[in-house]
C-alpha cells in the first residue's frame, strides 16, 4: 500500500521575462465565478494588476485570467547584495546651490 501525499499548491502567474512562477496576493487570487456568471463573461471582464517578480525584479501588468494553479511551494529568492547608492555631494560639507 502506498501513501499518496498531496503536494501543496498555490495560485500564481508566469513571469513574462524570466518565466518564474510568481505567487499572487490572496486578494487577487481569490477571484471566484459567481453562479450567475459563466467563465466566458468573467474573462471578458478580466481585471489587470501589477506584480513584481522576485527573481528578476521586473514589474509587469497581468490579467486575472492569466492566474494558474501551480504545484509545490513558491520559490523564495534570497535578497541580493545590491550596491550602495553613490552620493553625489560630500556628506561633510554644504552642497552648492544653483545660481538664481
C-alpha positions as protocol buffer text, in pm:
chain_id: "A"
residue {
  index: 1
  type: UNK
  ca { x: 0 y: 0 z: 0 }
}
residue {
  index: 2
  type: UNK
  ca { x: 142 y: 334 z: -99 }
}
residue {
  index: 3
  type: UNK
  ca { x: 64 y: 655 z: 78 }
}
residue {
  index: 4
  type: UNK
  ca { x: -7 y: 942 z: -154 }
}
residue {
  index: 5
  type: UNK
  ca { x: 100 y: 1278 z: -22 }
}
residue {
  index: 6
  type: UNK
  ca { x: -74 y: 1578 z: -162 }
}
residue {
  index: 7
  type: UNK
  ca { x: 165 y: 1843 z: -289 }
}
residue {
  index: 8
  type: UNK
  ca { x: 94 y: 2195 z: -175 }
}
residue {
  index: 9
  type: UNK
  ca { x: -44 y: 2423 z: -445 }
}
residue {
  index: 10
  type: UNK
  ca { x: -51 y: 2798 z: -492 }
}
residue {
  index: 11
  type: UNK
  ca { x: -215 y: 3039 z: -732 }
}
residue {
  index: 12
  type: UNK
  ca { x: 18 y: 3247 z: -943 }
}
residue {
  index: 13
  type: UNK
  ca { x: 124 y: 3376 z: -1282 }
}
residue {
  index: 14
  type: UNK
  ca { x: 425 y: 3309 z: -1502 }
}
residue {
  index: 15
  type: UNK
  ca { x: 675 y: 3599 z: -1525 }
}
residue {
  index: 16
  type: UNK
  ca { x: 675 y: 3749 z: -1873 }
}
residue {
  index: 17
  type: UNK
  ca { x: 1054 y: 3799 z: -1859 }
}
residue {
  index: 18
  type: UNK
  ca { x: 1218 y: 3505 z: -1682 }
}
residue {
  index: 19
  type: UNK
  ca { x: 926 y: 3255 z: -1680 }
}
residue {
  index: 20
  type: UNK
  ca { x: 944 y: 3215 z: -1299 }
}
residue {
  index: 21
  type: UNK
  ca { x: 625 y: 3130 z: -1111 }
}
residue {
  index: 22
  type: UNK
  ca { x: 506 y: 3432 z: -915 }
}
residue {
  index: 23
  type: UNK
  ca { x: 250 y: 3383 z: -638 }
}
residue {
  index: 24
  type: UNK
  ca { x: -34 y: 3634 z: -649 }
}
residue {
  index: 25
  type: UNK
  ca { x: -165 y: 3810 z: -337 }
}
residue {
  index: 26
  type: UNK
  ca { x: -465 y: 3647 z: -172 }
}
residue {
  index: 27
  type: UNK
  ca { x: -696 y: 3936 z: -262 }
}
residue {
  index: 28
  type: UNK
  ca { x: -616 y: 3890 z: -633 }
}
residue {
  index: 29
  type: UNK
  ca { x: -608 y: 3511 z: -628 }
}
residue {
  index: 30
  type: UNK
  ca { x: -949 y: 3480 z: -464 }
}
residue {
  index: 31
  type: UNK
  ca { x: -1147 y: 3593 z: -768 }
}
residue {
  index: 32
  type: UNK
  ca { x: -1437 y: 3350 z: -794 }
}
residue {
  index: 33
  type: UNK
  ca { x: -1701 y: 3297 z: -1060 }
}
residue {
  index: 34
  type: UNK
  ca { x: -2043 y: 3371 z: -919 }
}
residue {
  index: 35
  type: UNK
  ca { x: -2324 y: 3128 z: -1009 }
}
residue {
  index: 36
  type: UNK
  ca { x: -2491 y: 3388 z: -1232 }
}
residue {
  index: 37
  type: UNK
  ca { x: -2172 y: 3443 z: -1436 }
}
residue {
  index: 38
  type: UNK
  ca { x: -2006 y: 3197 z: -1666 }
}
residue {
  index: 39
  type: UNK
  ca { x: -1633 y: 3171 z: -1727 }
}
residue {
  index: 40
  type: UNK
  ca { x: -1653 y: 3350 z: -2064 }
}
residue {
  index: 41
  type: UNK
  ca { x: -1815 y: 3661 z: -1918 }
}
residue {
  index: 42
  type: UNK
  ca { x: -1554 y: 3667 z: -1641 }
}
residue {
  index: 43
  type: UNK
  ca { x: -1274 y: 3657 z: -1898 }
}
residue {
  index: 44
  type: UNK
  ca { x: -1426 y: 3949 z: -2087 }
}
residue {
  index: 45
  type: UNK
  ca { x: -1429 y: 4150 z: -1764 }
}
residue {
  index: 46
  type: UNK
  ca { x: -1077 y: 4038 z: -1669 }
}
residue {
  index: 47
  type: UNK
  ca { x: -908 y: 4278 z: -1433 }
}
residue {
  index: 48
  type: UNK
  ca { x: -546 y: 4387 z: -1453 }
}
residue {
  index: 49
  type: UNK
  ca { x: -298 y: 4403 z: -1165 }
}
residue {
  index: 50
  type: UNK
  ca { x: 74 y: 4480 z: -1145 }
}
residue {
  index: 51
  type: UNK
  ca { x: 312 y: 4230 z: -994 }
}
residue {
  index: 52
  type: UNK
  ca { x: 689 y: 4236 z: -942 }
}
residue {
  index: 53
  type: UNK
  ca { x: 885 y: 3916 z: -1000 }
}
residue {
  index: 54
  type: UNK
  ca { x: 1102 y: 3822 z: -700 }
}
residue {
  index: 55
  type: UNK
  ca { x: 1355 y: 3653 z: -932 }
}
residue {
  index: 56
  type: UNK
  ca { x: 1425 y: 3920 z: -1196 }
}
residue {
  index: 57
  type: UNK
  ca { x: 1274 y: 4222 z: -1011 }
}
residue {
  index: 58
  type: UNK
  ca { x: 1078 y: 4337 z: -1316 }
}
residue {
  index: 59
  type: UNK
  ca { x: 721 y: 4457 z: -1280 }
}
residue {
  index: 60
  type: UNK
  ca { x: 456 y: 4391 z: -1541 }
}
residue {
  index: 61
  type: UNK
  ca { x: 76 y: 4404 z: -1564 }
}
residue {
  index: 62
  type: UNK
  ca { x: -105 y: 4069 z: -1558 }
}
residue {
  index: 63
  type: UNK
  ca { x: -470 y: 3981 z: -1616 }
}
residue {
  index: 64
  type: UNK
  ca { x: -675 y: 3782 z: -1367 }
}
residue {
  index: 65
  type: UNK
  ca { x: -743 y: 3525 z: -1639 }
}
residue {
  index: 66
  type: UNK
  ca { x: -365 y: 3450 z: -1650 }
}
residue {
  index: 67
  type: UNK
  ca { x: -374 y: 3316 z: -1293 }
}
residue {
  index: 68
  type: UNK
  ca { x: -298 y: 2943 z: -1279 }
}
residue {
  index: 69
  type: UNK
  ca { x: -272 y: 2678 z: -1008 }
}
residue {
  index: 70
  type: UNK
  ca { x: 85 y: 2555 z: -955 }
}
residue {
  index: 71
  type: UNK
  ca { x: 202 y: 2250 z: -761 }
}
residue {
  index: 72
  type: UNK
  ca { x: 468 y: 2293 z: -496 }
}
residue {
  index: 73
  type: UNK
  ca { x: 561 y: 2599 z: -297 }
}
residue {
  index: 74
  type: UNK
  ca { x: 657 y: 2940 z: -438 }
}
residue {
  index: 75
  type: UNK
  ca { x: 1029 y: 2993 z: -473 }
}
residue {
  index: 76
  type: UNK
  ca { x: 1178 y: 3247 z: -241 }
}
residue {
  index: 77
  type: UNK
  ca { x: 1478 y: 3440 z: -364 }
}
residue {
  index: 78
  type: UNK
  ca { x: 1738 y: 3548 z: -114 }
}
residue {
  index: 79
  type: UNK
  ca { x: 1787 y: 3921 z: -106 }
}
residue {
  index: 80
  type: UNK
  ca { x: 2054 y: 4030 z: -347 }
}
residue {
  index: 81
  type: UNK
  ca { x: 2359 y: 4218 z: -235 }
}
residue {
  index: 82
  type: UNK
  ca { x: 2272 y: 4540 z: -408 }
}
residue {
  index: 83
  type: UNK
  ca { x: 2541 y: 4806 z: -431 }
}
residue {
  index: 84
  type: UNK
  ca { x: 2505 y: 5100 z: -200 }
}
residue {
  index: 85
  type: UNK
  ca { x: 2389 y: 5416 z: -376 }
}
residue {
  index: 86
  type: UNK
  ca { x: 2652 y: 5674 z: -463 }
}
residue {
  index: 87
  type: UNK
  ca { x: 2640 y: 6012 z: -301 }
}
residue {
  index: 88
  type: UNK
  ca { x: 2662 y: 6294 z: -550 }
}
residue {
  index: 89
  type: UNK
  ca { x: 2761 y: 6551 z: -292 }
}
residue {
  index: 90
  type: UNK
  ca { x: 3000 y: 6549 z: 2 }
}
residue {
  index: 91
  type: UNK
  ca { x: 2841 y: 6447 z: 330 }
}
residue {
  index: 92
  type: UNK
  ca { x: 3068 y: 6663 z: 547 }
}
residue {
  index: 93
  type: UNK
  ca { x: 3002 y: 6998 z: 387 }
}
residue {
  index: 94
  type: UNK
  ca { x: 2733 y: 7210 z: 233 }
}
residue {
  index: 95
  type: UNK
  ca { x: 2617 y: 7148 z: -118 }
}
residue {
  index: 96
  type: UNK
  ca { x: 2634 y: 7410 z: -388 }
}
residue {
  index: 97
  type: UNK
  ca { x: 2318 y: 7599 z: -456 }
}
residue {
  index: 98
  type: UNK
  ca { x: 2205 y: 7672 z: -809 }
}
residue {
  index: 99
  type: UNK
  ca { x: 2261 y: 8024 z: -930 }
}
residue {
  index: 100
  type: UNK
  ca { x: 1950 y: 8229 z: -934 }
}
